[in-house]
């Protein structure tokens, strides 16, 4: 599989995986002292789910399975963005941080959409 000019041989080569991994790590770091354990846990699970589903789908046997996991990752991205908005509204996340996280999640969602479209049109399994 080629993405851009670089050959993708493992999930770690995917820019969308790299971006989602970075978002999850940044979110963990930002929430390390958060005492709202319910929202914190849910946000961390959503963030981890994005990169994890990309990785799991990449190593599945068929294109159809990969696409399904990309859809799941995209859903987790939307779930996380909703939680970011809540965390911003209740002052768990500072406005600037929340806005950056939300923007990053929108970019990741767009990248996932493009990868899904690419894989749908890719002819081999």
TALIN-V590708 format. One record per helix or strand. SS is the DSSP state (~ for helix, > for strand). FROM is the first residue (numbers start at 0). LEN is the number of residues. If there is no record, write none. Layout:
<<SS;FROM;LEN> <SS;FROM;LEN>>
This chain:
<<>;1;2> <>;5;2> <~;10;3> <~;14;16> <~;36;22> <~;62;27> <~;94;27>>
